């Protein structure tokens, strides 16, 4: 079994894209408009093919619910 996608919630997709590509050296893989947000993924150039990080916006309703649940679990 192999994980292909892992989500990272971000407050600003463009700022996160610049950080992951310019600072950490990832490459942009997918950038698909989806209303006010984007399906935005990056990948490590030396990583396994098909393995991507999804830069998921916190403003997306399911991401907000997840963040609240995660902070409650950590308390």
C-alpha positions as CSV (number, residue, x, y, z in Angstrom):
1,X,0.0,0.0,0.0
2,X,1.2,3.5,-0.8
3,X,-0.2,6.9,0.2
4,X,-0.6,9.1,-2.9
5,X,-2.1,12.3,-1.4
6,X,-1.5,14.0,2.0
7,X,-3.4,17.2,2.8
8,X,-1.7,20.2,4.5
9,X,-4.2,22.9,5.5
10,X,-2.9,26.4,4.6
11,X,-4.3,29.9,5.3
12,X,-3.3,31.2,1.8
13,X,-2.8,28.8,-1.1
14,X,-0.6,31.2,-3.1
15,X,1.7,32.0,-0.2
16,X,1.9,28.3,0.6
17,X,2.7,27.4,-3.0
18,X,5.5,30.0,-3.0
19,X,6.9,28.6,0.2
20,X,6.8,24.9,-0.8
21,X,8.3,25.6,-4.3
22,X,10.8,28.5,-3.6
23,X,11.9,27.6,-0.1
24,X,11.5,23.9,0.2
25,X,12.2,22.9,-3.4
26,X,8.9,21.1,-4.2
27,X,7.5,21.3,-7.7
28,X,3.9,22.3,-8.6
29,X,2.0,19.3,-9.8
30,X,-1.7,20.3,-10.2
31,X,-3.4,23.7,-10.1
32,X,-7.1,23.4,-10.9
33,X,-9.5,26.2,-10.2
34,X,-12.4,25.1,-8.0
35,X,-14.6,28.2,-7.3
36,X,-13.0,30.4,-4.8
37,X,-10.2,27.9,-4.2
38,X,-7.9,25.5,-6.2
39,X,-7.0,21.9,-6.2
40,X,-3.4,22.6,-5.7
41,X,-0.7,20.0,-5.2
42,X,3.1,19.9,-5.0
43,X,5.5,17.1,-5.2
44,X,9.1,16.4,-4.2
45,X,11.3,16.3,-7.4
46,X,13.2,13.2,-6.0
47,X,10.1,11.6,-4.5
48,X,8.1,8.7,-5.8
49,X,5.9,9.4,-8.8
50,X,2.3,10.0,-7.9
51,X,2.9,11.1,-4.3
52,X,1.7,14.7,-3.7
53,X,0.9,17.2,-1.0
54,X,-2.5,18.9,-1.3
55,X,-2.3,22.5,-0.2
56,X,-5.8,22.6,1.2
57,X,-7.3,26.0,2.1
58,X,-8.6,26.5,5.7
59,X,-11.5,28.4,4.3
60,X,-12.9,25.2,2.7
61,X,-15.7,24.1,5.1
62,X,-14.5,20.5,5.6
63,X,-11.0,21.8,6.4
64,X,-12.4,24.2,9.1
65,X,-14.4,21.3,10.7
66,X,-11.2,19.2,10.7
67,X,-9.1,22.0,12.3
68,X,-11.7,22.4,15.2
69,X,-11.9,18.7,15.8
70,X,-8.1,18.4,15.8
71,X,-7.6,21.2,18.3
72,X,-10.2,19.7,20.6
73,X,-8.5,16.3,20.5
74,X,-5.1,17.9,21.3
75,X,-6.6,19.6,24.4
